[in-house]
Amino acid sequence: MVLKSDLSKHERIRRTLTDAIASGHYGPGQRLPSESELVKTFGASRPTVNRALRDLQLTGVIERRAGSGSYVRADAAARGYVFGLLIPELGRTEIFEPICRGMADAQHGSQHVLLWGSSLGDAANVEEQASQACRQLVAKTVSGIFFAPLELTPEKDAINRRIAEVFDRAGIPIVLLDRDLVPYPGRSHYDLVGIDNRRAGYTITAHLLACGCRRIVFLGRPRSAPTVDARIGGYKEAMSDAHLESHVCRIDPENGAEVARVL
């Protein structure tokens, strides 16, 4: 999590005022403190305060009246938050389509807006495309980001870290979807929404064992997400509990070649 003290001054002012408006401290039509008052409150320069107010104006939260001051827009409360959704591999993996549909449906009838970051098409330019999507979402001053880290890409770990750093520098909170940025069993400091993959690996293996299977192989791709390693951990635990040998194979589906086998 990025603390407000870690943000630039104008961003800290913008966020503080946004939170105050969202909480009802400043209601629709109410006048905000003057620029001079904000300068004293935040210990900032007038240009810094002016930049924060301009950002609020551009996002439709306030209106500024010459010679009068800044006022909360009448519909500001109804605007809610704007969230960004960044799933670079959308369309290349099977799990995110229903997740995206659910998130898209959830915004209807709520006060919040969901902005979709572009998915990545050409794998050869994945880093540049990811950087461009980040810049677009940062420029829209979103309140937070839902991010599904890359997998299966050779430089995925470095690219995922750089994406997270962009939003960290902008002071935009991140919620990870399905997978973490660090190898299993490590955990990053970001919030993560996903399933218990170790338990899932154990449960499906136990089911196969109950069906009478005794030689069970875990088949996965190279460079998979940490979630796959968690499932392997659950699979191995179930096999160990049954006093059976584990077999893990990594196979590249592009050419069918077996990359590695771990017994």
Accessible surface in RSA format (square Angstrom, percent):
REM  Atomic radii and reference values for relative SASA: ProtOr
REM  Chains: A
REM  Algorithm: Lee & Richards
REM  Probe-radius: 1.40
REM  Slices: 20
REM RES _ NUM      All-atoms   Total-Side   Main-Chain    Non-polar    All polar
REM                ABS   REL    ABS   REL    ABS   REL    ABS   REL    ABS   REL
RES MET A   1   167.89  86.9 125.07  82.8  42.82 102.0 105.43  89.6  62.46  82.7
RES VAL A   2    38.92  25.6  20.19  18.3  18.73  45.1  21.59  18.8  17.32  47.0
RES LEU A   3   107.67  60.0 105.49  75.5   2.18   5.5 107.67  75.6   0.00   0.0
RES LYS A   4    83.80  40.9  79.71  48.9   4.10   9.8  59.41  53.5  24.39  26.0
RES SER A   5    92.80  78.4  59.17  79.0  33.63  77.5  51.34 109.3  41.45  58.1
RES ASP A   6    99.02  69.4  63.78  63.5  35.24  83.3  22.91  53.9  76.12  75.9
RES LEU A   7    18.81  10.5   3.55   2.5  15.25  38.3   5.72   4.0  13.09  35.2
RES SER A   8    62.15  52.5  42.97  57.3  19.19  44.2  49.91 106.3  12.25  17.2
RES LYS A   9    98.95  48.3  93.40  57.3   5.56  13.2  63.06  56.8  35.89  38.2
RES HIS A  10    25.94  14.2  24.94  17.3   1.00   2.6  13.14  13.5  12.80  14.9
RES GLU A  11    20.04  11.5  20.04  15.2   0.00   0.0   7.15  13.8  12.89  10.5
RES ARG A  12    61.56  25.8  61.56  31.4   0.00   0.0  10.50  14.4  51.06  30.9
RES ILE A  13     0.00   0.0   0.00   0.0   0.00   0.0   0.00   0.0   0.00   0.0
RES ARG A  14    19.21   8.1  19.21   9.8   0.00   0.0   0.00   0.0  19.21  11.6
RES ARG A  15    39.38  16.5  38.65  19.7   0.73   1.7  10.04  13.7  29.34  17.8
RES THR A  16    45.25  32.2  43.86  44.5   1.39   3.3  39.43  53.0   5.82   8.8
RES LEU A  17     4.73   2.6   4.73   3.4   0.00   0.0   4.73   3.3   0.00   0.0
RES THR A  18    26.40  18.8  25.76  26.1   0.64   1.5  25.43  34.2   0.96   1.5
RES ASP A  19    59.66  41.8  56.26  56.0   3.41   8.1  25.67  60.4  33.99  33.9
RES ALA A  20    18.35  16.9  13.02  20.1   5.32  12.1  17.89  25.2   0.46   1.2
RES ILE A  21    13.27   7.6   7.80   5.8   5.47  13.2   7.80   5.6   5.47  14.8
RES ALA A  22    60.42  55.6  20.33  31.4  40.09  91.2  30.06  42.3  30.35  80.4
RES SER A  23    90.88  76.8  47.17  62.9  43.71 100.7  51.47 109.6  39.41  55.2
RES GLY A  24    50.52  62.3   0.00   N/A  50.52  62.3  27.83  76.4  22.68  50.8
RES HIS A  25   124.68  68.1 101.40  70.5  23.28  59.6  67.40  69.5  57.27  66.6
RES TYR A  26    33.90  15.8  32.90  18.7   1.00   2.6  13.56  10.2  20.34  25.1
RES GLY A  27    18.80  23.2   0.00   N/A  18.80  23.2  17.91  49.2   0.89   2.0
RES PRO A  28    81.57  59.5  57.39  52.3  24.19  87.9  57.86  47.8  23.72 147.4
RES GLY A  29    43.84  54.1   0.00   N/A  43.84  54.1  26.24  72.0  17.60  39.4
RES GLN A  30    83.39  46.6  75.32  55.0   8.07  19.2  31.92  67.9  51.47  39.0
RES ARG A  31   103.96  43.6  90.82  46.3  13.14  31.3  35.81  48.9  68.14  41.3
RES LEU A  32     1.26   0.7   0.00   0.0   1.26   3.2   0.32   0.2   0.94   2.5
RES PRO A  33    35.73  26.0  27.80  25.3   7.93  28.8  32.88  27.1   2.85  17.7
RES SER A  34    33.48  28.3  28.06  37.4   5.43  12.5  28.40  60.5   5.08   7.1
RES GLU A  35    42.97  24.7  39.17  29.6   3.80   9.1  16.83  32.6  26.14  21.3
RES SER A  36    51.18  43.2  48.30  64.5   2.88   6.6  28.87  61.5  22.31  31.3
RES GLU A  37    89.25  51.2  87.73  66.4   1.52   3.6  35.69  69.0  53.56  43.7
RES LEU A  38     3.53   2.0   3.53   2.5   0.00   0.0   3.53   2.5   0.00   0.0
RES VAL A  39    38.43  25.3  37.49  33.9   0.94   2.3  37.49  32.6   0.94   2.5
RES LYS A  40   174.38  85.1 145.44  89.2  28.95  68.9  95.92  86.3  78.47  83.6
RES THR A  41   102.30  72.8  65.95  66.9  36.36  86.6  53.72  72.2  48.59  73.4
RES PHE A  42    26.60  13.3  15.26   9.5  11.35  29.5  19.32  11.7   7.29  20.9
RES GLY A  43    52.21  64.4   0.00   N/A  52.21  64.4  36.90 101.3  15.30  34.3
RES ALA A  44     7.79   7.2   0.03   0.0   7.76  17.7   3.87   5.5   3.92  10.4
RES SER A  45    60.07  50.8  45.23  60.4  14.83  34.2  47.05 100.2  13.02  18.2
RES ARG A  46   120.43  50.6 116.29  59.3   4.14   9.9  52.68  72.0  67.75  41.1
RES PRO A  47    99.77  72.7  88.17  80.4  11.60  42.2  94.68  78.2   5.10  31.7
RES THR A  48    32.14  22.9  28.04  28.4   4.10   9.8   7.49  10.1  24.65  37.3
RES VAL A  49     0.00   0.0   0.00   0.0   0.00   0.0   0.00   0.0   0.00   0.0
RES ASN A  50    50.95  35.1  50.95  49.2   0.00   0.0   6.15  14.8  44.79  43.3
RES ARG A  51   113.93  47.8 113.93  58.1   0.00   0.0  20.32  27.8  93.60  56.7
RES ALA A  52     0.00   0.0   0.00   0.0   0.00   0.0   0.00   0.0   0.00   0.0
RES LEU A  53     1.59   0.9   1.59   1.1   0.00   0.0   1.59   1.1   0.00   0.0
RES ARG A  54    98.78  41.5  98.78  50.4   0.00   0.0  38.96  53.2  59.82  36.3
RES ASP A  55    24.60  17.2  23.32  23.2   1.28   3.0   2.21   5.2  22.39  22.3
RES LEU A  56     0.47   0.3   0.47   0.3   0.00   0.0   0.47   0.3   0.00   0.0
RES GLN A  57    72.83  40.7  62.47  45.7  10.36  24.7  13.18  28.1  59.65  45.2
RES LEU A  58   135.73  75.6 102.42  73.3  33.31  83.7 105.36  74.0  30.37  81.7
RES THR A  59    53.92  38.3  31.34  31.8  22.58  53.8  39.30  52.8  14.62  22.1
RES GLY A  60    10.68  13.2   0.00   N/A  10.68  13.2  10.60  29.1   0.08   0.2
RES VAL A  61    24.97  16.4  24.97  22.6   0.00   0.0  24.97  21.7   0.00   0.0
RES ILE A  62     2.06   1.2   0.00   0.0   2.06   5.0   0.00   0.0   2.06   5.6
RES GLU A  63    70.02  40.2  69.26  52.4   0.76   1.8  15.58  30.1  54.44  44.4
RES ARG A  64    68.18  28.6  44.08  22.5  24.10  57.4  17.72  24.2  50.45  30.6
RES ARG A  65   108.89  45.7  99.58  50.8   9.31  22.2  42.57  58.2  66.32  40.2
RES ALA A  66   113.13 104.0  69.62 107.4  43.51  99.0  82.03 115.5  31.10  82.4
RES GLY A  67    96.41 118.9   0.00   N/A  96.41 118.9  46.95 128.8  49.46 110.8
RES SER A  68    46.12  39.0  31.54  42.1  14.57  33.6  26.56  56.6  19.56  27.4
RES GLY A  69    24.47  30.2   0.00   N/A  24.47  30.2  22.04  60.5   2.43   5.4
RES SER A  70     9.00   7.6   6.33   8.4   2.67   6.2   1.10   2.3   7.90  11.1
RES TYR A  71    30.14  14.1  30.14  17.1   0.00   0.0  14.25  10.7  15.88  19.6
RES VAL A  72     1.48   1.0   0.79   0.7   0.69   1.7   0.79   0.7   0.69   1.9
RES ARG A  73    82.65  34.7  82.17  41.9   0.48   1.1   5.44   7.4  77.21  46.8
RES ALA A  74    86.61  79.6  64.86 100.1  21.75  49.5  65.02  91.6  21.59  57.2
RES ASP A  75    58.39  40.9  53.81  53.6   4.57  10.8  36.25  85.3  22.13  22.1
RES ALA A  76     9.81   9.0   0.79   1.2   9.03  20.5   0.86   1.2   8.95  23.7
RES ALA A  77    58.38  53.7  46.60  71.9  11.78  26.8  52.68  74.2   5.71  15.1
RES ALA A  78    64.03  58.9  49.99  77.1  14.04  31.9  51.54  72.6  12.50  33.1
RES ARG A  79    87.86  36.9  79.21  40.4   8.65  20.6  32.64  44.6  55.22  33.5
RES GLY A  80    32.85  40.5   0.00   N/A  32.85  40.5  11.70  32.1  21.15  47.4
RES TYR A  81    72.07  33.6  70.91  40.3   1.16   3.0  52.12  39.2  19.94  24.6
RES VAL A  82    46.88  30.8  45.95  41.6   0.93   2.2  45.95  39.9   0.93   2.5
RES PHE A  83    55.58  27.8  55.58  34.4   0.00   0.0  55.58  33.7   0.00   0.0
RES GLY A  84     0.00   0.0   0.00   N/A   0.00   0.0   0.00   0.0   0.00   0.0
RES LEU A  85     3.02   1.7   1.91   1.4   1.12   2.8   1.91   1.3   1.12   3.0
RES LEU A  86     0.08   0.0   0.08   0.1   0.00   0.0   0.08   0.1   0.00   0.0
RES ILE A  87     5.77   3.3   3.06   2.3   2.71   6.5   3.06   2.2   2.71   7.4
RES PRO A  88     0.60   0.4   0.50   0.5   0.10   0.4   0.50   0.4   0.10   0.6
RES GLU A  89     4.40   2.5   3.41   2.6   0.99   2.4   1.97   3.8   2.44   2.0
RES LEU A  90    48.50  27.0  37.71  27.0  10.79  27.1  37.71  26.5  10.79  29.0
RES GLY A  91    61.44  75.8   0.00   N/A  61.44  75.8  26.47  72.7  34.96  78.3
RES ARG A  92   103.51  43.5  71.54  36.5  31.97  76.1  48.84  66.8  54.67  33.1
RES THR A  93    17.55  12.5  10.50  10.6   7.05  16.8  14.58  19.6   2.97   4.5
RES GLU A  94   143.29  82.3 121.63  92.0  21.67  51.6  68.39 132.3  74.90  61.2
RES ILE A  95    60.55  34.5  54.89  40.9   5.66  13.6  58.72  42.3   1.84   5.0
RES PHE A  96     0.77   0.4   0.77   0.5   0.00   0.0   0.77   0.5   0.00   0.0
RES GLU A  97    57.03  32.7  54.70  41.4   2.33   5.5  47.67  92.2   9.37   7.6
RES PRO A  98    68.50  49.9  58.77  53.6   9.74  35.4  59.68  49.3   8.82  54.8
RES ILE A  99    65.08  37.0  56.76  42.3   8.32  20.1  63.85  46.0   1.23   3.4
RES CYS A 100     4.02   3.0   4.02   4.5   0.00   0.0   3.92   9.9   0.10   0.1
RES ARG A 101   146.34  61.4 143.41  73.1   2.93   7.0  69.78  95.4  76.56  46.4
RES GLY A 102    39.89  49.2   0.00   N/A  39.89  49.2  33.77  92.7   6.12  13.7
RES MET A 103    38.48  19.9  31.39  20.8   7.09  16.9  32.55  27.7   5.93   7.9
RES ALA A 104    21.06  19.4  21.06  32.5   0.00   0.0  21.06  29.7   0.00   0.0
RES ASP A 105    96.28  67.4  86.99  86.6   9.29  22.0  27.82  65.5  68.46  68.3
RES ALA A 106    71.22  65.5  47.60  73.5  23.62  53.7  60.04  84.5  11.18  29.6
RES GLN A 107    44.34  24.8  35.18  25.7   9.15  21.8  13.30  28.3  31.04  23.5
RES HIS A 108   133.00  72.7 112.29  78.0  20.71  53.0  79.00  81.4  54.00  62.8
RES GLY A 109    92.97 114.6   0.00   N/A  92.97 114.6  45.08 123.7  47.89 107.3
RES SER A 110    52.48  44.3  24.55  32.8  27.93  64.3  30.55  65.1  21.93  30.7
RES GLN A 111   105.85  59.2  97.13  71.0   8.72  20.8  29.78  63.4  76.07  57.7
RES HIS A 112    70.32  38.4  64.66  44.9   5.66  14.5  36.33  37.4  33.99  39.5
RES VAL A 113    66.78  43.9  65.69  59.5   1.09   2.6  66.67  57.9   0.11   0.3
RES LEU A 114    18.01  10.0   8.84   6.3   9.17  23.1   8.84   6.2   9.17  24.7
RES LEU A 115    47.65  26.5  45.98  32.9   1.67   4.2  47.65  33.5   0.00   0.0
RES TRP A 116   118.00  47.4  88.27  42.7  29.74  69.8  80.44  42.9  37.57  60.9
RES GLY A 117    13.17  16.2   0.00   N/A  13.17  16.2   2.68   7.4  10.50  23.5
RES SER A 118    61.35  51.8  48.69  65.0  12.67  29.2  48.76 103.8  12.59  17.6
RES SER A 119    53.30  45.0  35.53  47.4  17.77  40.9   2.46   5.2  50.84  71.2
RES LEU A 120     4.48   2.5   0.19   0.1   4.29  10.8   0.22   0.2   4.26  11.5
RES GLY A 121    62.69  77.3   0.00   N/A  62.69  77.3  41.67 114.3  21.02  47.1
RES ASP A 122    76.91  53.9  65.52  65.2  11.39  26.9  33.39  78.6  43.52  43.4
RES ALA A 123    57.93  53.3  46.73  72.1  11.19  25.5  46.99  66.2  10.94  29.0
RES ALA A 124    90.80  83.5  49.00  75.6  41.80  95.1  61.38  86.4  29.43  77.9
RES ASN A 125    79.79  55.0  75.28  72.8   4.50  10.8  12.87  31.0  66.92  64.7
RES VAL A 126     9.52   6.3   9.39   8.5   0.13   0.3   9.39   8.2   0.13   0.4
RES GLU A 127    69.53  39.9  68.49  51.8   1.04   2.5  27.01  52.2  42.53  34.7
RES GLU A 128   101.62  58.3  97.90  74.1   3.72   8.9  52.44 101.4  49.18  40.2
RES GLN A 129    39.13  21.9  37.57  27.5   1.55   3.7  25.87  55.1  13.26  10.1
RES ALA A 130     0.77   0.7   0.75   1.2   0.02   0.0   0.77   1.1   0.00   0.0
RES SER A 131    37.97  32.1  34.85  46.5   3.12   7.2  13.50  28.8  24.47  34.3
RES GLN A 132    86.90  48.6  86.90  63.5   0.00   0.0  14.48  30.8  72.42  54.9
RES ALA A 133     0.11   0.1   0.00   0.0   0.11   0.2   0.00   0.0   0.11   0.3
RES CYS A 134     0.67   0.5   0.67   0.8   0.00   0.0   0.35   0.9   0.32   0.3
RES ARG A 135   132.01  55.4 125.76  64.1   6.25  14.9  71.43  97.6  60.58  36.7
RES GLN A 136    80.25  44.9  74.59  54.5   5.66  13.5  33.32  70.9  46.94  35.6
RES LEU A 137     2.94   1.6   2.94   2.1   0.00   0.0   2.94   2.1   0.00   0.0
RES VAL A 138    43.64  28.7  39.44  35.7   4.20  10.1  39.44  34.3   4.20  11.4
RES ALA A 139    82.80  76.1  47.64  73.5  35.16  80.0  59.33  83.6  23.47  62.2
RES LYS A 140   115.46  56.3  98.52  60.4  16.94  40.3  54.11  48.7  61.35  65.4
RES THR A 141    39.74  28.3  28.41  28.8  11.32  27.0  30.29  40.7   9.45  14.3
RES VAL A 142     0.15   0.1   0.00   0.0   0.15   0.4   0.00   0.0   0.15   0.4
RES SER A 143    34.99  29.6  21.43  28.6  13.57  31.2  13.68  29.1  21.31  29.9
RES GLY A 144     7.16   8.8   0.00   N/A   7.16   8.8   7.16  19.6   0.00   0.0
RES ILE A 145     3.30   1.9   0.00   0.0   3.30   8.0   0.44   0.3   2.86   7.8
RES PHE A 146    48.07  24.0  48.07  29.8   0.00   0.0  48.07  29.1   0.00   0.0
RES PHE A 147     0.01   0.0   0.01   0.0   0.00   0.0   0.01   0.0   0.00   0.0
RES ALA A 148     2.18   2.0   0.80   1.2   1.39   3.2   0.80   1.1   1.39   3.7
RES PRO A 149     1.06   0.8   0.63   0.6   0.43   1.6   0.63   0.5   0.43   2.7
RES LEU A 150     3.22   1.8   0.00   0.0   3.22   8.1   0.14   0.1   3.08   8.3
RES GLU A 151    19.65  11.3  19.65  14.9   0.00   0.0   0.06   0.1  19.59  16.0
RES LEU A 152    37.76  21.0  28.43  20.3   9.32  23.4  28.43  20.0   9.32  25.1
RES THR A 153    10.70   7.6   8.09   8.2   2.60   6.2   9.34  12.5   1.36   2.1
RES PRO A 154    96.62  70.4  72.67  66.2  23.95  87.1  73.28  60.5  23.33 145.0
RES GLU A 155   107.61  61.8 104.83  79.3   2.78   6.6  41.66  80.6  65.96  53.8
RES LYS A 156    23.56  11.5  23.56  14.5   0.00   0.0   9.10   8.2  14.47  15.4
RES ASP A 157    55.85  39.1  55.23  55.0   0.62   1.5  15.26  35.9  40.59  40.5
RES ALA A 158    21.03  19.3  18.88  29.1   2.16   4.9  19.36  27.3   1.67   4.4
RES ILE A 159     4.32   2.5   4.32   3.2   0.00   0.0   4.32   3.1   0.00   0.0
RES ASN A 160     3.78   2.6   3.78   3.7   0.00   0.0   0.00   0.0   3.78   3.7
RES ARG A 161   127.00  53.3 124.68  63.6   2.32   5.5  49.46  67.6  77.54  47.0
RES ARG A 162   108.09  45.4 107.00  54.5   1.09   2.6  58.52  80.0  49.57  30.0
RES ILE A 163     5.18   2.9   4.01   3.0   1.16   2.8   5.07   3.6   0.11   0.3
RES ALA A 164     2.64   2.4   2.64   4.1   0.00   0.0   2.64   3.7   0.00   0.0
RES GLU A 165    81.12  46.6  80.57  61.0   0.55   1.3  28.57  55.3  52.55  42.9
RES VAL A 166    38.76  25.5  36.29  32.9   2.48   6.0  36.46  31.7   2.30   6.2
RES PHE A 167     0.00   0.0   0.00   0.0   0.00   0.0   0.00   0.0   0.00   0.0
RES ASP A 168    37.57  26.3  32.32  32.2   5.25  12.4  16.80  39.5  20.77  20.7
RES ARG A 169   178.20  74.8 142.07  72.4  36.14  86.0  81.25 111.0  96.96  58.8
RES ALA A 170    26.80  24.6   9.76  15.1  17.04  38.8  22.02  31.0   4.79  12.7
RES GLY A 171     1.90   2.3   0.00   N/A   1.90   2.3   0.01   0.0   1.89   4.2
RES ILE A 172     5.44   3.1   5.10   3.8   0.34   0.8   5.10   3.7   0.34   0.9
RES PRO A 173    62.03  45.2  55.59  50.7   6.43  23.4  61.08  50.4   0.94   5.9
RES ILE A 174     9.78   5.6   0.18   0.1   9.59  23.1   0.18   0.1   9.59  26.0
RES VAL A 175    39.13  25.8  39.13  35.4   0.00   0.0  39.13  34.0   0.00   0.0
RES LEU A 176     0.00   0.0   0.00   0.0   0.00   0.0   0.00   0.0   0.00   0.0
RES LEU A 177    11.44   6.4  11.44   8.2   0.00   0.0  11.44   8.0   0.00   0.0
RES ASP A 178    18.22  12.8  13.74  13.7   4.48  10.6   3.55   8.3  14.67  14.6
RES ARG A 179     7.06   3.0   6.44   3.3   0.62   1.5   1.18   1.6   5.88   3.6
RES ASP A 180    10.48   7.3   5.97   5.9   4.51  10.7   5.97  14.0   4.51   4.5
RES LEU A 181    13.35   7.4   6.94   5.0   6.41  16.1   8.09   5.7   5.25  14.1
RES VAL A 182    47.93  31.5  47.51  43.0   0.42   1.0  47.76  41.5   0.17   0.4
RES PRO A 183    95.20  69.4  89.11  81.2   6.09  22.1  91.15  75.3   4.05  25.2
RES TYR A 184    75.14  35.1  55.31  31.5  19.83  51.6  46.76  35.1  28.39  35.0
RES PRO A 185   111.79  81.5  90.82  82.8  20.97  76.2  91.22  75.3  20.57 127.8
RES GLY A 186    36.58  45.1   0.00   N/A  36.58  45.1  29.71  81.5   6.86  15.4
RES ARG A 187   133.82  56.2 100.17  51.1  33.66  80.1  60.18  82.2  73.65  44.6
RES SER A 188    20.56  17.4   6.07   8.1  14.49  33.4  13.90  29.6   6.66   9.3
RES HIS A 189   121.18  66.2  88.03  61.2  33.14  84.8  75.62  77.9  45.55  53.0
RES TYR A 190    19.96   9.3  17.39   9.9   2.57   6.7  14.19  10.7   5.77   7.1
RES ASP A 191    93.55  65.5  88.42  88.0   5.14  12.1  18.44  43.4  75.12  74.9
RES LEU A 192    60.55  33.7  30.89  22.1  29.67  74.6  30.89  21.7  29.67  79.8
RES VAL A 193    92.72  61.0  87.87  79.6   4.85  11.7  90.26  78.4   2.46   6.7
RES GLY A 194    47.84  59.0   0.00   N/A  47.84  59.0  14.21  39.0  33.63  75.3
RES ILE A 195   115.85  65.9  95.77  71.4  20.08  48.4 103.02  74.2  12.83  34.8
RES ASP A 196    83.61  58.6  64.77  64.5  18.84  44.6  36.46  85.8  47.15  47.0
RES ASN A 197    11.81   8.1   8.37   8.1   3.44   8.3   0.80   1.9  11.01  10.6
RES ARG A 198    94.26  39.6  93.42  47.6   0.84   2.0  37.84  51.7  56.42  34.2
RES ARG A 199   165.38  69.4 159.77  81.4   5.62  13.4  51.71  70.7 113.67  68.9
RES ALA A 200    36.10  33.2  25.80  39.8  10.30  23.4  33.42  47.1   2.68   7.1
RES GLY A 201     2.10   2.6   0.00   N/A   2.10   2.6   2.10   5.8   0.00   0.0
RES TYR A 202    72.02  33.6  72.02  41.0   0.00   0.0  45.60  34.3  26.42  32.6
RES THR A 203    80.86  57.5  77.56  78.6   3.30   7.9  66.10  88.8  14.76  22.3
RES ILE A 204    99.72  56.7  98.41  73.3   1.30   3.1  99.43  71.6   0.29   0.8
RES THR A 205     2.77   2.0   2.77   2.8   0.00   0.0   0.00   0.0   2.77   4.2
RES ALA A 206    38.75  35.6  33.30  51.4   5.44  12.4  34.40  48.4   4.35  11.5
RES HIS A 207   103.62  56.6  96.94  67.4   6.68  17.1  60.21  62.1  43.41  50.5
RES LEU A 208    63.48  35.4  63.48  45.4   0.00   0.0  63.48  44.6   0.00   0.0
RES LEU A 209    23.34  13.0  18.75  13.4   4.59  11.5  19.24  13.5   4.10  11.0
RES ALA A 210    93.26  85.8  47.81  73.8  45.45 103.4  60.82  85.7  32.44  85.9
RES CYS A 211    84.81  64.2  45.69  51.0  39.12  91.9  25.26  64.0  59.55  64.2
RES GLY A 212    51.90  64.0   0.00   N/A  51.90  64.0  30.09  82.6  21.81  48.9
RES CYS A 213    50.29  38.0  41.76  46.6   8.54  20.1  12.85  32.6  37.45  40.4
RES ARG A 214   136.94  57.5 126.57  64.5  10.37  24.7  54.66  74.7  82.28  49.9
RES ARG A 215   180.75  75.9 151.51  77.2  29.24  69.6  68.34  93.4 112.41  68.1
RES ILE A 216    16.26   9.3  13.17   9.8   3.10   7.5  16.26  11.7   0.00   0.0
RES VAL A 217    68.80  45.3  44.30  40.1  24.51  59.1  44.30  38.5  24.51  66.5
RES PHE A 218    37.72  18.9  33.70  20.9   4.02  10.5  37.72  22.9   0.00   0.0
RES LEU A 219   115.92  64.6  89.39  64.0  26.53  66.7  89.39  62.8  26.53  71.4
RES GLY A 220    12.32  15.2   0.00   N/A  12.32  15.2  11.66  32.0   0.66   1.5
RES ARG A 221   106.95  44.9 105.25  53.7   1.70   4.1  26.80  36.6  80.15  48.6
RES PRO A 222    19.91  14.5  15.61  14.2   4.30  15.6  18.51  15.3   1.41   8.7
RES ARG A 223   111.45  46.8  92.22  47.0  19.23  45.8  37.47  51.2  73.98  44.8
RES SER A 224    14.42  12.2   4.83   6.4   9.59  22.1   0.84   1.8  13.58  19.0
RES ALA A 225     1.01   0.9   0.47   0.7   0.54   1.2   0.78   1.1   0.23   0.6
RES PRO A 226    19.79  14.4  18.45  16.8   1.34   4.9  19.28  15.9   0.50   3.1
RES THR A 227    12.31   8.8   9.54   9.7   2.77   6.6   9.13  12.3   3.18   4.8
RES VAL A 228    18.99  12.5  18.99  17.2   0.00   0.0  18.99  16.5   0.00   0.0
RES ASP A 229    47.54  33.3  43.39  43.2   4.14   9.8  12.46  29.3  35.07  35.0
RES ALA A 230     8.48   7.8   8.48  13.1   0.00   0.0   8.48  11.9   0.00   0.0
RES ARG A 231    75.44  31.7  75.44  38.5   0.00   0.0  18.96  25.9  56.47  34.2
RES ILE A 232    15.02   8.5  15.02  11.2   0.00   0.0  15.02  10.8   0.00   0.0
RES GLY A 233    13.53  16.7   0.00   N/A  13.53  16.7  12.38  34.0   1.14   2.6
RES GLY A 234     0.00   0.0   0.00   N/A   0.00   0.0   0.00   0.0   0.00   0.0
RES TYR A 235     3.03   1.4   3.03   1.7   0.00   0.0   3.03   2.3   0.00   0.0
RES LYS A 236    80.03  39.0  78.22  48.0   1.81   4.3  40.37  36.3  39.66  42.2
RES GLU A 237    71.40  41.0  65.10  49.3   6.30  15.0  22.94  44.4  48.46  39.6
RES ALA A 238     2.57   2.4   0.93   1.4   1.64   3.7   1.35   1.9   1.22   3.2
RES MET A 239     0.07   0.0   0.07   0.0   0.00   0.0   0.07   0.1   0.00   0.0
RES SER A 240    71.87  60.7  60.17  80.3  11.71  27.0  28.50  60.7  43.37  60.8
RES ASP A 241    85.37  59.8  61.22  60.9  24.15  57.1  28.38  66.8  56.99  56.8
RES ALA A 242    40.25  37.0  16.81  25.9  23.44  53.3  26.69  37.6  13.56  35.9
RES HIS A 243   168.73  92.2 135.84  94.4  32.89  84.1 101.14 104.2  67.60  78.7
RES LEU A 244    52.88  29.5  38.16  27.3  14.73  37.0  43.05  30.2   9.83  26.5
RES GLU A 245   109.52  62.9  92.61  70.1  16.91  40.3  43.17  83.5  66.35  54.2
RES SER A 246    19.77  16.7  15.55  20.8   4.22   9.7   8.19  17.4  11.58  16.2
RES HIS A 247    16.25   8.9  16.25  11.3   0.00   0.0  11.64  12.0   4.61   5.4
RES VAL A 248     5.18   3.4   5.03   4.5   0.15   0.4   5.03   4.4   0.15   0.4
RES CYS A 249     9.34   7.1   9.34  10.4   0.00   0.0   0.74   1.9   8.61   9.3
RES ARG A 250    43.70  18.3  43.70  22.3   0.00   0.0  11.88  16.2  31.82  19.3
RES ILE A 251    49.45  28.1  46.59  34.7   2.86   6.9  46.59  33.5   2.86   7.8
RES ASP A 252    29.38  20.6  29.38  29.2   0.00   0.0   2.05   4.8  27.33  27.3
RES PRO A 253    74.32  54.2  42.22  38.5  32.11 116.7  48.92  40.4  25.41 157.9
RES GLU A 254   155.83  89.5 121.70  92.1  34.13  81.3  48.27  93.4 107.56  87.8
RES ASN A 255   109.25  75.3  72.55  70.1  36.70  88.4  41.17  99.1  68.07  65.8
RES GLY A 256    52.95  65.3   0.00   N/A  52.95  65.3  28.41  78.0  24.54  55.0
RES ALA A 257    50.78  46.7  41.81  64.5   8.97  20.4  50.78  71.5   0.00   0.0
RES GLU A 258    84.80  48.7  55.17  41.7  29.63  70.5  24.89  48.1  59.92  48.9
RES VAL A 259    85.11  56.0  54.12  49.0  30.99  74.7  59.12  51.4  25.99  70.5
RES ALA A 260    44.70  41.1  36.57  56.4   8.13  18.5  44.57  62.8   0.13   0.3
RES ARG A 261   144.48  60.7 113.32  57.8  31.16  74.2  23.26  31.8 121.22  73.5
RES VAL A 262    75.67  49.8  72.63  65.8   3.03   7.3  75.36  65.5   0.31   0.8
RES LEU A 263   128.56  71.6  82.74  59.2  45.82 115.2  92.55  65.0  36.01  96.9
END  Absolute sums over single chains surface
CHAIN  1 A    14125.8      11069.8       3056.0       7951.9       6173.9
END  Absolute sums over all chains
TOTAL         14125.8      11069.8       3056.0       7951.9       6173.9
